[in-house]
Amino acid sequence: MSQSQSQTTKPEPARPSFVTDEHLIYLDDLRASGATNMFGAGPYLIREFGLSRAKSHKVLTYWMETFSARHRDRDPEEGAR
């Protein structure tokens, strides 16, 4: 594999069917608030949306894996919204 091939962008992971835009916006807002380290955001999703622990982890994993792609055009000084 050439170096240029190894530096190609990974395709965006498939979005689980239960992950909603509301989940992603909530996590963006939670990150911007600084209320928690995002690795500890699972309980927030459980409490806010009534998700199971397993689903909250999948939502959070999807959010983390797609964060850069979803925020590529934003000014870092602007925050999550």
Buried (B, 14 or more C-beta within 10 A) or exposed (E): EEEEEEEEEEEEEEEEEEBEEEBBEBBBEBBEEEEEEBEEBBEBBBEBBEBEEEBBBBBBBBBBEBBEEEBEEEEEEEEBE
